[in-house]
Amino acid sequence: MNPDPPPKDVLVDVDDRKIKASIGHSNGTARPDDQPGPGFSDVQMDQNSCGKGNLNFDGDDHQIQSNGYHNYIPAIKARAHFPKPQPPPEEPNVERTQSVSLAESMPDIRKYIKDRSITLSAAIVKRLSSLKEYGVGEDFVVENDSLNFEVTEIQIPGVKVIVKLKTEDDRSDLKGRITFFSRSNCRDCTAVRKFLREKRLPYVEINTDVFPKRAKELVERTGKSEVPQIFFNEKLLGGLVTLNSLRNSGELEKRMRELLSQKCPDSAPKIPVYGFDDDDEEEEKKDELVGIVKMLRQSLPIQDRLIKMKIVKNCFAGDDMLEAIVHHLDCGRRKGVETAKQIARKHFIKDVFGEHDFEDGKHFYRFLEHEPFIPTCFNFRASINDGEPKSPSFLADRLAKLMSAVLEAYASDDRHHVDYYRIGKSEEFRRYLNLTRELQRVDLRSLTPDEKLAFFLNLYNAMVIHAVVTIGHPEGILNRRAFFSDFQYVIGGYPYSLSIIHNGILRNNRKSPYSLVRPFANGDGRLKFAPAKVNPLIHFGLCNGTRSSPTVRFFTARGVEGELRSAAREYFQNGAIEINLERRTVSLTRIINWFSSDFGAEKDVVKWVMNYMDATRAGLLMHLWADGGPVNIVYQDYDWAGNL
């Protein structure tokens, strides 16, 4: 058997461009790395404006940095079942004779390599010619709005060629660092961020909503708390007005060369480090009742009991708890009862049947950490948070700001594409996860109706991101049902899944599509957080991580109604309704079909949707509806693919 030929580099001229490729096996694919099984291999062509470039193979994921972002562009790796290239064995030291020589009995390896090189060259030329012939040459350029770089992708069986276009905006000559201070949901900060991305300038962003301690540094360095504030190394440039002034006058390039030509000194604003810059201004306060609770955990007889013909696990009697409190505090029974009620109101304990907080009598209770649902909650880590619960308004506002910062950093400008991989490794998301632990015993009853609405909308969208980062996008009907029903948090002592938040809270305990039962039974403690009336706009403020869902966003309590109207308007103006005048057909998003009980009759729905359409299309729909002819209403297919 002939040995496999060694790899060889070949140059292929294609439309005045030279492409360098490594040829390994007879199948003409890129060399795989040493890892077994299917994987990725990157092929990158760096192409300047003149159209010439080199094609490079890399066995590992190739990392491209653009505008301070690390972007992974995977390519198809050679199939693992093909044999790996092996160098030819050393020629044995044999004695030559007049018989058939070794050279005559073995194929010429050099000729073999040459033939394979010609075969691959012809394949590349043929592929490029076919693409050009069918007029798709202009479609090679793929624009990514979130990362603002252009690549050309050419696909060949077994090989993926990626051509990165070098432009005059590439600033590899800059050795310094651009840093700017920002806040979440700041328009000027968004403008600065967009400008730096468009110019492909790497930068460091310090969001003072994510890193509250850095707000003090901002004031010390600038003498003000307004954002954005831009630094070139340690030198303060100014805000958006200064940036626009320098750009319009043509002085920006000169200033950048002056201030960024040197390596960034230690006196410049520090880059935030993962796991540090703790945002707590002071040590976490322990709940004043923690001492009593710890005593109860150690002294009460916790065991499984038969109660009302049911086996109840890990519970204790209320009388035993009351006696322990009275003995520990050396107080009367009345004070003991009041202390027990405070412990229950702070969600350290729960009635085993959820009937009340605490009552003197023959009742049974469980510690929150012993509730059966606790191990399945993704904001529970080994133990319950015993810290003094923070204000629910503070936690709701903090959650919205953290997740808004996540989107600004790791989603496209239009929010249609979310980089879940980088979110999962980000400092912003780590701080969000820490925040979710503080929701375990929070008391939501003090929130206003608008605060509750904004909180549950934001919580749903944040939990979807957490679920995708943790368990991935669901595939198939059964996986989707588990995704929305099984991924849950413990909040205020109760479990909340995505389905519970959507149908039980925001829809005021209405059945989910294709379900026969309501989320909550009568007397469920979570019912008090549901709004008195269902607002159909909520469906356009919830993003379930799919392509057909509304874009992901986070709301403020003071402007939630207007922000929901804006979300609905954006959704309907981007394909959620289509009008075909010839067929007299109105095509609506399937969300309206699934939750038809929230929108009313179809005729009323069409009139309602007109409020969120642009004037031209609303006029067409009104004319179609008013001329007396029949109008067919159909529903669009729903794309369950992820919004990656």
URPE-V909071 format. One record per backbone hydrogen bond with DSSP energy under -0.5 kcal/mol. CO is the residue of the C=O (numbers start at 0). NH is the residue of the N-H. E is the energy in kcal/mol with one decimal. If there is no record, write none. Layout:
# URPE-V909071
co: <CO/CO>
nh: <NH/NH>
e: <E/E>
This chain:
# URPE-V909071
co: <7/9/11/11/13/16/16/17/18/18/20/21/22/24/28/38/41/42/43/43/44/44/45/46/47/51/53/53/55/57/59/61/61/63/63/65/68/68/70/70/71/74/78/91/93/100/101/106/107/108/109/110/111/112/113/114/115/116/117/118/119/120/121/122/123/124/125/126/127/128/129/130/130/131/135/136/139/140/141/141/142/143/148/149/150/151/153/153/155/157/158/159/160/160/161/161/162/162/163/163/166/170/172/174/176/176/177/178/179/180/180/181/182/184/185/186/187/188/189/190/191/192/193/194/195/196/199/201/203/204/205/205/206/206/209/210/211/212/212/213/214/215/216/217/218/228/229/229/230/230/231/232/234/234/237/238/239/240/241/242/243/244/245/245/245/246/250/251/252/253/254/255/256/259/259/264/272/284/286/288/289/290/291/292/293/294/295/299/300/302/304/304/306/309/309/310/311/314/315/316/317/318/319/320/321/322/323/324/325/325/331/332/333/334/335/336/337/338/339/340/341/342/342/343/347/349/350/355/358/360/362/363/364/365/366/367/370/372/373/375/376/380/382/383/385/390/391/392/393/394/395/396/397/398/399/400/401/402/403/404/405/406/409/411/414/416/417/418/419/420/422/425/426/427/428/429/430/431/432/433/433/434/435/436/438/438/439/441/442/443/447/448/449/450/451/452/453/454/455/456/457/458/459/460/461/462/463/464/465/466/466/467/475/476/477/478/479/480/481/481/482/483/485/486/487/488/488/490/493/495/496/497/498/498/499/499/500/501/502/502/503/504/504/511/520/523/524/525/526/533/534/535/536/537/537/541/541/544/545/555/556/558/559/560/561/562/563/564/565/566/567/568/570/570/571/571/575/577/578/579/579/583/584/584/585/585/586/587/588/588/589/590/592/594/594/595/595/600/601/602/603/604/605/607/608/609/613/614/615/616/617/618/619/620/621/622/631/631/633/636/637/638/640/641/642>
nh: <22/20/13/18/16/13/18/19/11/20/9/23/7/27/23/76/57/161/45/55/46/163/53/165/50/47/45/55/43/41/41/63/72/65/70/68/65/70/63/72/73/40/81/93/95/104/105/108/111/112/113/114/115/116/117/118/119/120/121/122/123/124/125/126/127/128/129/130/131/132/133/135/136/134/138/139/152/142/143/150/144/147/143/164/141/162/155/160/158/29/155/161/153/162/44/163/151/164/46/165/169/173/174/263/178/232/203/230/205/227/228/207/185/186/189/190/191/192/193/194/195/196/197/198/200/199/201/177/179/206/181/207/209/210/211/213/214/215/216/217/218/219/220/221/222/180/236/237/178/232/234/268/231/236/229/242/243/244/245/246/247/248/249/250/251/249/254/255/256/257/258/259/260/174/175/267/275/387/289/292/293/294/295/296/297/298/299/301/302/314/306/311/309/306/311/312/304/302/364/320/321/322/323/324/325/326/327/328/329/330/335/336/337/338/339/340/341/342/343/344/345/347/348/346/367/365/353/350/360/362/317/351/315/349/369/370/373/375/376/487/379/382/380/385/286/394/395/396/397/398/399/400/401/402/403/404/405/406/407/408/409/410/418/414/551/411/419/422/423/424/425/429/430/431/432/433/434/435/436/436/437/437/438/439/441/491/492/443/445/446/451/452/453/454/455/456/457/458/459/460/461/462/463/464/465/466/467/468/469/470/471/471/479/480/481/482/483/484/485/486/486/498/487/497/377/490/495/493/490/488/500/501/502/503/503/504/505/506/508/509/508/507/530/514/523/526/527/528/529/535/537/538/539/540/541/543/549/642/548/558/559/562/563/564/565/566/567/568/569/570/571/572/573/575/574/576/588/586/580/583/584/631/579/586/587/633/577/635/591/592/593/594/595/597/598/598/599/604/605/606/607/608/609/610/611/612/617/618/619/620/621/622/623/624/625/626/585/633/587/638/639/547/546/643/417>
e: <-2.9/-2.1/-0.6/-2.6/-1.4/-3.4/-0.6/-0.5/-2.3/-0.5/-2.3/-0.6/-1.7/-1.7/-0.9/-1.0/-2.2/-1.3/-0.6/-2.7/-0.7/-3.8/-0.8/-3.1/-2.0/-1.7/-1.1/-0.6/-2.4/-1.9/-0.6/-0.6/-1.0/-0.5/-3.1/-1.7/-2.1/-0.6/-2.1/-0.6/-0.7/-1.6/-1.1/-1.7/-0.5/-1.3/-1.0/-0.7/-2.0/-2.6/-2.3/-2.5/-2.2/-2.4/-2.2/-2.1/-2.3/-2.5/-2.4/-1.9/-2.5/-2.4/-2.6/-2.3/-2.6/-2.5/-2.4/-2.1/-2.4/-2.7/-2.0/-2.4/-0.5/-1.1/-1.3/-1.2/-0.9/-0.6/-0.6/-0.9/-0.7/-3.0/-1.2/-0.9/-1.9/-3.1/-0.5/-2.7/-3.2/-1.0/-2.7/-0.5/-2.6/-0.5/-6.3/-0.6/-2.3/-0.6/-3.3/-0.6/-1.5/-1.2/-0.6/-0.7/-0.5/-3.1/-2.4/-3.8/-2.3/-0.7/-1.1/-2.7/-0.9/-0.6/-2.1/-2.1/-2.1/-2.6/-2.4/-2.2/-2.4/-2.0/-2.5/-2.0/-2.7/-1.3/-0.6/-0.6/-2.3/-0.6/-2.3/-0.7/-0.9/-2.7/-0.5/-1.6/-1.5/-0.7/-0.8/-2.0/-1.8/-2.2/-2.3/-2.2/-2.5/-2.2/-3.1/-1.4/-2.5/-0.7/-2.1/-0.5/-2.6/-0.5/-3.3/-2.1/-2.7/-2.3/-2.5/-2.2/-2.7/-1.8/-0.7/-1.4/-1.4/-0.6/-2.4/-2.6/-2.4/-1.9/-2.4/-2.7/-0.5/-1.6/-2.4/-1.3/-1.7/-3.2/-1.9/-2.4/-2.9/-1.8/-2.3/-2.5/-1.5/-1.8/-2.3/-1.1/-0.6/-2.3/-0.7/-3.4/-1.2/-3.0/-0.7/-0.5/-2.8/-2.3/-2.7/-1.7/-2.4/-2.4/-1.9/-2.1/-2.4/-2.2/-2.3/-2.7/-1.2/-1.4/-1.8/-2.5/-2.1/-2.5/-2.2/-2.2/-2.0/-2.2/-2.0/-2.8/-1.7/-2.1/-0.6/-1.8/-2.5/-2.4/-1.5/-0.6/-0.5/-1.9/-3.3/-1.9/-2.3/-2.7/-2.0/-1.7/-1.5/-1.3/-2.1/-0.7/-1.2/-2.9/-0.7/-0.7/-1.6/-2.4/-2.5/-2.2/-2.7/-2.5/-2.0/-2.1/-2.5/-2.3/-1.9/-2.0/-1.7/-2.0/-2.4/-1.5/-2.4/-1.6/-2.8/-1.7/-0.8/-2.5/-1.3/-1.8/-2.2/-0.6/-1.8/-1.6/-2.1/-1.6/-2.4/-1.8/-1.9/-1.9/-0.8/-0.7/-0.6/-1.3/-1.3/-1.2/-0.7/-2.4/-2.0/-0.8/-0.7/-1.6/-2.7/-2.3/-2.6/-2.6/-2.5/-2.0/-2.5/-2.7/-2.1/-2.0/-2.5/-2.6/-2.1/-1.7/-2.5/-2.8/-2.6/-2.5/-2.2/-3.2/-0.9/-1.0/-2.1/-2.3/-2.1/-2.4/-2.2/-1.5/-2.9/-0.7/-0.7/-2.7/-0.7/-0.9/-2.7/-0.6/-2.9/-1.8/-3.0/-2.2/-2.3/-2.3/-2.8/-0.8/-1.2/-1.8/-2.7/-0.9/-0.6/-1.9/-1.0/-1.5/-0.7/-1.8/-1.8/-1.6/-0.7/-1.7/-1.5/-0.7/-2.1/-1.3/-1.7/-1.7/-0.6/-0.5/-0.6/-1.5/-0.6/-0.5/-0.6/-2.4/-2.1/-2.0/-2.1/-2.1/-2.4/-2.4/-2.3/-2.2/-2.5/-1.6/-1.0/-1.3/-0.7/-0.6/-1.4/-3.2/-0.6/-0.7/-2.2/-2.7/-2.8/-0.5/-0.6/-2.4/-2.4/-2.9/-1.2/-0.7/-2.6/-2.1/-1.0/-1.8/-0.6/-0.9/-2.2/-2.2/-2.2/-1.5/-2.2/-2.7/-1.3/-1.2/-2.3/-1.2/-2.5/-2.0/-1.9/-2.5/-2.4/-2.4/-2.5/-2.3/-1.7/-1.1/-3.2/-0.6/-2.7/-0.5/-0.8/-1.5/-2.1/-1.6/-2.4>
